[in-house]
Structures are given as structure tokens and as C-alpha cells.
Amino acid sequence: MTITRLVKLPPTVKAFTLKDEDGNYNIYINRNIARGCALRAYRHELEHILAGDLDGPPAASVGVLEGVRHHE
């Protein structure tokens, strides 16, 4: 299951996803960004879920994971 929440985040953070103890994916979207930007951020987070980026061993760092995702 995917749960999406609009929350207050720092201006530099558009969105992030966490997997909870029940196996649900929780997508947190910055409520202070424009609708179009929020939709792109949502799709980006879904790509991480579909690629299995949150499954298995933890990534070395968010920066490494994002680098791999953006250069495929």
C-alpha cells in the first residue's frame, strides 16, 4: 500500500519516501511547492518504489541513490 501525505518540509526538500514496519510506502510531499512540482516529485517517489529502491539493504546514501536514478 502507498500512503501519501502533504506535509511541511524544508524548502530544499520536495518529497521523500519511507517504508513503515507494515510494509507500506509513505510518500511525504512538501505542501509548500507548486502543484506541478508536487506531481513530478510524487512520480519520482513512485519510480523509487517501483524500482525496489526501498527494498533490500539500505542504500549507501541518498546522494548515491539519486545519482544512480538520474543517470539511468
N, C-alpha and C positions, 0 to 999 in steps of 0.2 A: 504494500500500500504506500502511496505517496501522499504526504500531508504538506500543504503549502501555507505559509504564514507571511503576512506583511508585517514587518517589524521595524523599529527604529534602529538603524545601523550607522556606523561612521560614514561620512561622505565618500570615502575611498572604497567602501565595500558595497558592491551591487547585490551580491547574493552568495549564499553558501548552503551546503547540504550536509546533514549528519544522519547517520543510520542509528536508530534507537535500539534498545535491548529487545524489543519485539520484532525487529527486522524491518520496521517501517522507515522509509526515507522521508526526512523532514527537510523541506526546502524553505529557507528563510530569505525573503526578498526585501530589500531596502524600500520602505514605504515612501521615502523622500525622493525617489528618482522618477523620471518621466515614464509614462505608461509603455511607450515603445521600448525604452531601455529596460524596463522591468520584464517585458515579454522576451526580449533577447536573453536576458540573464536567466530567466526561467528555462528557456530552451537549452541554454548552455548547461545548466544544472541537470536537466533531463539527459543530456548527452553523457554526462559523467555516470549517471545511474545506469543507462543502457550499456555503456562500455564496461561496467563492472568495476569502475574505479574505486568504489567504496567497499568492495568485497575483497576478501583475502587479506594479506598482510598490509599494514599501514604503509602509505607512500612515504618516501624519504622526506619530502616536504611538499607543501602546496605549490611552491615555485617550480619544482621539478615536474610535478604532475601537470600543471598548467602549461609548461613548456612543451611537454610531450603532446598534450591535447591540441595545442595551437599549431603544431608543426607536422601533423599527420598528412 
